Amino acid sequence: MPGLPHPVSGRLFVSPVPVASGWPDDPGRSGAPVAATADDVRRLAGQTTDVTDVAAAVSTCRACPRLVAWRETVAVEKRRSFAGEPYWGRPIAGWGAAEPGVLIVGLAPAAHGGNRTGRIFTGDRSGDWLFASLYRVGLARQPTSEHAGDGQRLIATRMVAAVRCAPPANKPTPGERDTCAPWLDAELTLVLPSVRAVVCLGSFAWDVVWRALARAGLDVPRPRPRFAHAAQVDLPPPAASPPAPASPPAPASPPAPANCGKVQVDTPTQGWTFLQSQGLTVLGCYHPSQQNTFTGKLTEPMLDAVLGEAARLAGVRNNDQVPGSDGVRD
Ligand code: SF4
């Protein structure tokens, strides 16, 4: 079957796009193992040692039969307005800075957005809103994100989806959420040392983030905080979380406290520990879906306020948008 031209590069691709065939920013590695089951996801996620490893392994995953069938069917059938374009049709990897100050967590790729363009929040109306706001607050180089290869870059920011494949009706099942969780766990663990703000777009992402932070060993509040727009929960650094006992003298080799902001992980870097010295803030934000933006439930100032607060927490200033620069910690 002849391919269709990529909107930026003009190169021809069939849909879904074969691994490492030249698609802009394709993180996949030809010949690498492909996850076909939930056990595979756990095993391969546990072997990753940096975010490019995670992206490579995620981008070929086939562990959820219903989602694989859906993403590939959509990629072949296409929406009429995109009939002349190739569709990515594979999982959407995390994208952005390798050592971000801000981590943005969404629900799942859109069938004709990320599933078409191969980049998270790219090519749909939700992404239009999100990237415009990121640009306004200094977290993106350009105000739009339309195609992989368009020059867009995030500044000190990384975006991930809780579920990495487009689901029918934007609704993954709890089983699909759990099957995909090890990819998020691996990526979250790798970026936690630099992250100061986690922005959860919608209640699904909010729930997933708290579960993942708990699995990563953070001392998360119980009961879990309720989702709300502009909700802000500070996870304090060790010095500020439960006060140290007044006396008794410490033994010669005191065991480390179980919690107090200490992140201990089994995967992907077994035995690795990280003492989070600057604290972490989790922010809630209404998802910039058309359902919310058309109805006025989410306005541009509301979105800018949350993302601007995340930028402030991460120490990113608006004038960090220097052409050719990815800002701090990229
Ligand atoms: Fe793999 Fe996640 Fe996609 Fe399921 S949703 S096939 S676990 S990438």
Residues whose N, C-alpha, C, O or C-beta is under 5 A from the ligand:
A	BS01	SF4	V58 C61 R62 A63 C64 L67 P91 V163 R164 C165 E176 T179 C180
